[in-house]
Amino acid sequence: MLRSDDKASDLERAVAYYYVQFASFRGRSKNASFRISADADNNMAWTFRKNLPSIIALSDRLQTVEIFNRDFRKVLSQFNDENVFVYADCPYLGTEVYYECEVNGKAYVFVDNEHRDLAQMLKEHT
């Protein structure tokens, strides 16, 4: 379902993604091997059901959150306000080649100087 072009809604895809991350060994979505246990203390279905109130609370909290997948320079410049919380999820230094990204139709890699620029912009952010 996650890799197909079927007509699943964004919500259905999000639920499927959460389940794969939750139930697979080490959260692998490619070639996932799923945990199965007959032990009552490690019942994945019960644990998943127990987490539903947290998922609903998180959904409620995210209703007014905006998530961007854009150049950090544009986002930080546009939203430089003391009432704005910014979380920047950048590639870990030295692992940039593992992130697939395109800018204007061309492969793009986050390079060393951009780590410095991001750090400086976050430091100066209101």
N, C-alpha and C positions, 0 to 999 in steps of 0.2 A: 504494500500500500504506500509506503514512504517513497519508493522509487518509481512507481508507475505514474502514468498520465491519466489516471482515472478521475472521476468527478468528486473526489472526497473534498469536503469543506476544510477550511483552515483549522477549525476546531477539531474535526476528526483526525486530521494529520498531526495536530499538536498532541492529542491524547495518545495516538499511536506512537509518536516519538517519545513521549514521556514513559510509556510502558516499556518500550525497547530499552531506553536508558536505565530504567528502574530495575527491570527484570533480567537484563542480560549480564553476563559475567564481565565485570570491569567496564560496563557501559559501552561496549563495542557495538556499533550498529552495522558494521560490515562484518559478515561472517559471524554474527552474534551466536554465542552459545548460552543457552538460558539455564538459570539456576532452578533446580527442582528439588524440593525437600519434603519428605514425609514427616519431618520433625515439627511438632506444633510450635516450637519457639522460632522457627524459620519458615513460616508459612507465608509465601510471597503474596498470595491472593488476600490474605487477612491484612498484611502490612500495607498493601496497596489501598485496600478499602479504608484502613485507619488513617491514611494520608489524605483522603478526599477533603476533609474540612480545611486542611492547610492549603490545598490547591484552590478551593473556593475563596479563601481569605486572600491568597495571592492574586487571584483573578480580580477580586474587588479592588485591591490596592493598585493594580496595574491599569485600571480603567483610565486614569488621567496621565499615564506615563507615555512619553514618546520615545521610541527606539529608532535610532538612525544608523544607517550603514553608508556613511559618507566620509569624505575627507575630514579628518579631525580639525584641520585649520578652519574650515568653513563652519563647522558645528560650534567650536569653541568661540569663534568670533561672533557668531549669530546669537549665542545664548550666554553671553558674559553678564550675568546678573546674580546678585546675592541670593535670590530666591530659587535659583536653579541648581539642582544637584546633578553633577556629571560623573558618570562611570565610564571610563574608557577601557575597553577590552582590547588591548593591542597584542600582537604576537610576542611570545617570549623571545628574548634576544637569542639569536642563533638558530631559531626554528622557523624563521620567516618563509623559507621556501616550501614549508608544508601547508601554507595557507593559500588557497586558490582565490585569486582576486583579479578582476579586470577593471581597467579604467579606460574609458573611451575605446572599448573593443580590444585593448592590448593587455597582455599579462602584466601584472604589477606586483612588485615585491617591496615590502616595507624595509627600508635600508637603515643603517646605523644612524645617520644624521637625523632621520625622522623620529627615532627613539628620543634623541636629544631635544628636538623641536617639541615633541609632545610633552616631554617632562617639563620643559621650560614654560610652555603655554599653560599646563595644568597648575604649575607653581604660581603663575601670575593671575590665574583665573580668580575672579572675585569670590 
